[in-house]
């Protein structure tokens, strides 16, 4: 009798553990899907600030090109198209700031002119370095319309270093890092311009040619 009772308890415990494991797995899957969906939404919001909606009629989240930067590290390029022709490209750039890496998204026109630059993440000092955020000031808007030769090479520095860009009082390192990152991004685009402009359109999931 005890053997049957113990066996029954073991089966009940096993069934409970199985159900619990299935619930955990399902919860994890749902949570992962929600996290990915939010990440995609955040990425799209960032892209729309440097590749405005009226510039493209394709799905820029799906239309991507994987290239290597100057250090051989992979970099994803989001390609904007209008009527099938490339109208712009966006990609992330990064440079070490005062308190950690500063990550930026920048959009560039086919002719190499900057459409816009926006901050994705940073740990700079509140009230000082955080003025690189568009919601804290208009400093970051200074890059729109610039290109690799406008200003000339020496101009791609903060004024304290003999360049064209304003620095922040008490936070020179932060704008210096952003200027360096954006300049590197322009060099990356120039080096890969032909490949980006010639890249075939990537269809979003569910689309047909």
C-alpha positions, -999 to 999 in steps of 0.1 A, spaced: 0 0 0 28 24 9 45 15 -24 14 24 -44 9 56 -23 46 67 -28 43 59 -65 12 80 -69 28 109 -50 58 107 -73 36 108 -104 17 138 -90 50 156 -82 64 148 -116 33 161 -133 34 192 -113 70 199 -121 63 193 -158 34 217 -159 55 243 -139 84 239 -164 60 244 -193 45 275 -178 80 289 -171 91 282 -207 59 298 -221 63 328 -199 99 332 -209 90 330 -246 63 356 -243 86 379 -223 113 375 -248 89 383 -276 77 414 -258 113 426 -251 123 421 -288 91 440 -299 100 469 -276 136 469 -289 124 470 -325 101 499 -316 130 518 -299 152 511 -329 126 524 -353 121 556 -333 158 562 -334 160 555 -371 131 578 -379 149 607 -363 178 603 -388 159 588 -417 126 607 -418 96 588 -431 92 610 -461 126 599 -473 117 562 -478 90 538 -488 107 506 -477 110 488 -444 143 502 -431 144 477 -402 145 448 -426 165 464 -454 200 461 -439 235 456 -450 262 441 -428 297 457 -433 329 459 -413 342 491 -399 378 503 -399 387 479 -372 371 450 -388 341 449 -364 307 442 -379 284 472 -384 248 470 -396 237 497 -421 200 504 -424 192 514 -460 164 538 -469 150 536 -504 124 556 -523 111 541 -556 138 515 -553 167 539 -553 188 544 -521 178 577 -505 199 574 -473 216 551 -449 218 550 -411 242 532 -387 255 533 -352 288 549 -342 305 549 -308 333 567 -290 345 566 -253 332 596 -234 339 609 -199 319 582 -180 317 554 -206 309 548 -243 286 572 -261 265 554 -287 250 574 -316 228 568 -346 236 588 -376 219 591 -410 237 600 -442 225 610 -477 238 593 -507 261 623 -514 277 620 -480 259 648 -462 246 641 -427 209 639 -423 210 638 -386 227 625 -355 210 613 -323 223 599 -290 212 563 -283 230 558 -249 255 574 -227 265 578 -190 278 614 -192 273 638 -162 238 652 -159 236 689 -165 270 689 -183 277 661 -207 240 651 -212 236 683 -234 244 661 -263 208 648 -261 184 666 -284 159 670 -256 185 688 -235 197 712 -262 203 718 -299 241 711 -299 236 677 -317 217 694 -345 249 711 -356 259 681 -376 230 681 -400 241 691 -435 278 685 -428 300 661 -447 335 647 -448 349 679 -464 326 703 -447 343 713 -425 378 703 -437 397 677 -418 411 700 -391 376 714 -385 364 681 -371 375 690 -336 361 710 -308 372 747 -307 395 740 -278 415 717 -301 414 742 -330 383 729 -346 348 742 -355 327 726 -328 316 742 -295 325 724 -264 306 725 -231 319 744 -201 333 718 -178 326 689 -202 350 691 -231 355 654 -233 319 646 -241 315 668 -273 350 658 -283 340 621 -283 308 628 -303 327 648 -329 352 620 -332 325 594 -336 306 613 -362 337 620 -382 346 583 -381 311 575 -393 315 598 -423 348 580 -432 330 547 -428 303 558 -452 327 572 -477 347 539 -477 315 518 -482 294 543 -503 295 523 -535 285 490 -518 257 507 -499 243 524 -530 245 492 -550 230 470 -523 199 450 -534 167 457 -515 160 432 -487 123 423 -484 106 423 -450 92 390 -438 60 382 -456 66 405 -485 69 393 -521 89 408 -550 
